[in-house]
Amino acid sequence: MPKVSITHASADRYFVDLLAELLRYHHIDVGVDTNSLPAGDDFKGEPNKGLAESDTLIVVVSKNSCGSEQITQEIMSFQASKGKTNIIPVLLDDTHPDKVFDGLWDIQGILFYMNMLNGFQSLLKILGKEFLPEPARRSASDRRQGGRRITDRRSSPVIQRLRNGLWQLYERETGCGKFEAAYLTLGERLKAIDVLQNELKKYACFSKDGNRCKPSKMELDKITCDVWQELGEREYLTAVIVMEAVAEKTLKQYELKPVDRRNDDRRGDADRRDNYPRVHH
């Protein structure tokens, strides 16, 4: 099993967490636990201990990693024992790689900021893996059990309405069919945030203490991030499964009450009729 280490700045942790889970999904051992990995700007004087056991070092290049002593030390340590050929720069923006480490530009990197999906596909290919291979079909008993669980979860009319609204809107926005495979890319998560924000306009939203509120984009980002992490180890995901998970996570954070727009429209029509002059015959 290939073993990989990732060196990065703490500000890029959102991407590294996703990358590490994706690598593990493809049976690639991430040599250092990213949950306890010292970030580039939190340098403690020693490179990551897992570097010596790793076959490949992924360097996350961004404006956040420029001038990082931690990243510099880790690249130098890895390069001294394994050479340049097993270093893979991953570019999250248009920062010149030499600003992170002198000579890094000479190593062919992967431009994730140009196309995130192509970036993951290219990286997995370099590591000798096929990106998200076709999963094996689940057994009939698994499907039956899954169906019963879904029926139980759909006891609430609000959760059912929110689920349906989310996946239908997601389907319109992305062109992804209800039962097409979902890949949990960062791009898909950003789309999910926009879809969730638009769907919540149909509801009056209340915090758990009963106060009316309007969830910020940062709060919606946290919801989708949690869902992406929780579903990261699942073998088979579709758009509808992901959107239903987003709906459930949202209702754990907020209480939603559907807004009856038809009543508002009727009131508006009545008001307009009141303004018309009366006609006497």
Secondary structure by P-SEA (a helix, b strand, c coil): cbbbbbbbcccaaaaaaaaaaaaaaacccccccccccccccccccccccccccccbbbbbccccccccaaaaaaaaaaaaccccccbbbbbccccccccccccccccccccccccaaaaaaaaaaaaccccccccccccaaaaaaaaaaaaaaaccaaaaaaaaaaaaaaaaaccccccccccccaaaaaaaaaaaaaaacccccccccbbbbbbcaaaaaaaaaaaaaaacccccccaaaaaaaaaaaaaacbbbbbbaaaaaaaaaaaaaaaacccccc
